[in-house]
């Protein structure tokens, strides 16, 4: 697949995805965070601090090649996706909190993604001629345009034509998913030869990152006193990333399909992992509820 086509098609695909996200958002989704400050703050700390540290530990432990390591760090910095809302709904999470976290995370990522990605590039320092990689100011503006402008357009459409937005929500999600699948497959397949030998190791790292993200996203809020439904929402938001953002930045901004590989692999594993984790949590909650219901009175 022609690399010029990929560089154009991926931002378009992401733009469609973010437009679809905007169709589901209202200004209230941003202001709602003030009503749940503790849950939001803990989730954001998990996303912006804990996950990059976990990712750094994993790529260091497994000794990934520089471009793969940068790709994992870029993935860890990327915000949650709209799919997290679906998983949260399926397993009894606070979907309103998910929507608010997705909205806020998408805005904050304009700053955090370039910051963490540049730090990863500076640290791992690939020596194969790609050391000039970086998300400079001009490229950060590209990230802003790719992520936020379509969201703003979608929100405007929803505000002006709410019935149209509701009708278009599902078709836009389906279309964006189909477009992204074909473009990503072509993008990664076109230049994966340099990472073929490292793919199993990358796959293991992203699988561990997904499992740890879901676990930390649930148990850290619970340990800090966040209610169950909000902890489930946090888990899905932290574990189900918007891989499209990471893939698009890797290919269209950093011009590296190798950096996109971890995010592409993560897109494959995150849904079954999220479903399995949600099932395990739901099962444990049902058992706990049954135990409480059947416990004899001590009076």
N, C-alpha and C positions, 0 to 999 in steps of 0.2 A: 504494500500500500504506500502510495507516494507520501513522503514526509510533509510536503507542503499542504497536501489535502488534510492530513492529520492535524497540523497546526491550526488550520482554519476550522475543521469540523469539531474538534474537542471543545473549544470555547463556545461554539454554537450549542452543542449538546448540553454543556453545563449551564449556559444561559437559559435554555428551555427548562432544565431542572430547577434552577433558582427562581424562574418566573412562576413555575408551578408552586414552589414554596410560598412565594409572595401572594398567590391567589388564596392561600389558606391563612394568611396573617392579617391582623388588624393592629392599630396602635395600642389597643388594650393589652395585647400580648407582650408588649415591651414594658408597659407600666405595671403589669401584674406582678413583676418581680419584687416590687416593694411590699407586696402582701405576704411573700414567702422568702424573706431575706436570708434566713439561715440555710434553707435547702438550696437556694440558688448559689449562695456564696460557697458552700461546701462542694457543690457540683462543679463550679467554675475552677476552684482550687484543684480538684481532681483532674479536670481537663487541661488546665494551663500549666500546672506544676508537677503533679504526681505522674501523669502519663508520660510527659517527656523524660522524666527521670527513670521511669520503668523502661521506656524504649532505649534510652542510653545504656542502661545496665544490660539489656538483652543483646544489643548489637555488639557491645564490648565483650560480654561473656562468650558469645558465639563467634566472635572475630569476623563479622561480615566485611565484605569488600567495601571500599569507601562509598561508591555510588549507591549500593544497596543500603548501607548504614544511613546515608543522607535521606534516602527514600523512606526508611522506617521512621526517622525523626520528623520528616514532613508529614507523614501519615498521622503520627501521634499528635501533631499540632493542629491537624484539621478538625473542624467542628463536627458535631453530630449531624446526622442527616434526617430527612423527613421520615425515613423508614423507621427510625426510633419511635416515632409517635404510634405507628402501627403495632409494634411489638409491645409497647407500654400498654396500649389498649387491650391487647390479647391477654396480657397477664396481670391485669388489675392495677396498673400504674396510674399516676395522676397525669393524664394526657395534657391538661392545661399547663402544667408545669413543664412538660416536654416541649410544648409549642413555644413557651416563653424562653426556655433554655436554648432552643434551636435559633430563635430570633436573635437573642443577645449574643450567642456564640458566633453566629454568622457575621455580626458586626465587629466583634472583638478580634476575630480571626484575621481581619485586614491588617492588624498590627502584629498579632502573635505569630502568625504563619511566617511572614518574612523574617521576623526576629529569630525564631527558633531554627528556621532553615539556614539562615546565614551563620548562626552559631555552629550548626552541624557542619556546614561546608568549611568553616574556618578550622574546626577541630579535626575533622577526618582528613581534610586536605588531600584530595585525590591527586596523584602524581602522573596522570596519563594525559595531561594537556587540558584537563577540564578544571584546573585549579582556579580559573577566572570566573567560574560559576558564582552566581550570587543574585539575590533579589534586591537590586538597588531601587532608588526612589522611583525611577520611571517604570520599573517592573512592578513595584508595589502598587502603582497607579493602575496597572493592568489588572492586578488581583482585585483591586477595588471595583473596577468596571465589570469584571467577570462575575463577581459575587453579589455586589450590592445593588447595582443598577437594575438588573432583571427583577430582584426582589422588590425594589421600590415600584417598578412598573406593575408588577403583579398586585401589590397592595393597592395601587391607585385604581387598577381595573376593578378590584373587589369593592373598593369604596364607592365607585361610580356605578358599577353594574354587578351587584351582589348575586343576582340570579344567574347571570352569565358566568360569573366566577365559579359558582357551585356546579354548574353544568360542565364546565371545562376542566375542573380539578382532576377528575379521574382520567379523561383522555390525555391530558398533558403529562400526567405521571407515567402512563403506559408508553406514550410516544417517546418521552425522554429516556426511559429505561431501555427501550429497544434501540434507539439511536446510540446510546452510550455503550451498550453491549457490543455492537458491531464495530464501532470506532475503536474501542479499547482493545478488542481482540486483534484487530488489524494493526494497531499501534505497537502493542507488545510483541506480536509475532514478527513484525518487520525488523526488529533489532534485538532479539533476545539471545542470540548466539553467544554473546560475551558473558552471559550469566547462566547458561544451561547447567554448568556444573555446580553452581551455587543455589539453584532454585530450591532443592530440598531443604537446605539450611534456612533460606529466606522464608519458605513456607512454614517451617517450625517456629521461627521467630515471630511471624505475624499471628500464627495460631496462639502462641503463648501470650502475645500482647493482647489479643482479643479476649482470651479467658481471664487474664489479670484485670483488664479494663472493666469487664462486666462485674467481676468479684469486688474490686475496689470501689467501683461506682455504687454498689449496693451496701457493702458492709461498713465502709467508712461513714456514710451518713447514718446508718443504723446505730453504730457505736457512739455517734455524737448526738443521738436523740431525735433524729429525723423520723417522722412517721413512716409506716410500711409502704403506703402507696407512693409517697414521694421518693423513697429509697429505690423502689422499682423503676420509677421514671428516671431517676438519676443514673441507675445502672444501664438502662437502655440508651440514654443520651451519651454516656461515656463510652459504651462498648460498640455502638453502631455508628461508625464514622461516615461522613460524606466523602467517600473515596473519590468521587468525581472531582472534587476540588483539588485533592492531592495529585491525581493523575493529570489534570489539566495544567496545573502549575509546573509539574515535572516536564511535560512535553512542550507546552506552548510558551512557558516563561523561561524555564531552565534548559530547554531543548535537549532533553535526555530521556529516552524511553527506559533506560536502565533504572533511573530514579523512580520511574512510574511503576516498576514491577511489584514492589511490596504492596502498594495501594491496590493494584489489580488483584493480587492474591488475597488481600484482606477482603475485598469485595466478594470473593468466592466463599470464604470461611465464616464471615461475620453473621450471616443470616442463620445457618444451622447452629452456630454456637449460641446466638441470642435466643433461639427457640429452645435449645436444650437447657440453657441456664434459667429461662423463664419457667419452663416446665418443672425443673428441680425446686425452684423457689416456691412455686404454686403448690407443689406436692408437700413440701415441708410445712407450709402454712396450713394446708388442709389437715395434716397429721396433728399439728399443734392445736388446731381448733377442735379436732375430734377428742384429743386427750383432755382438753379443758372441759369439753361438754360432758365427758363420761367420768370425770374425776368425782369420786363420792364426796359428799359434804362432810366437813370435819366438825360441824356443829353438833 
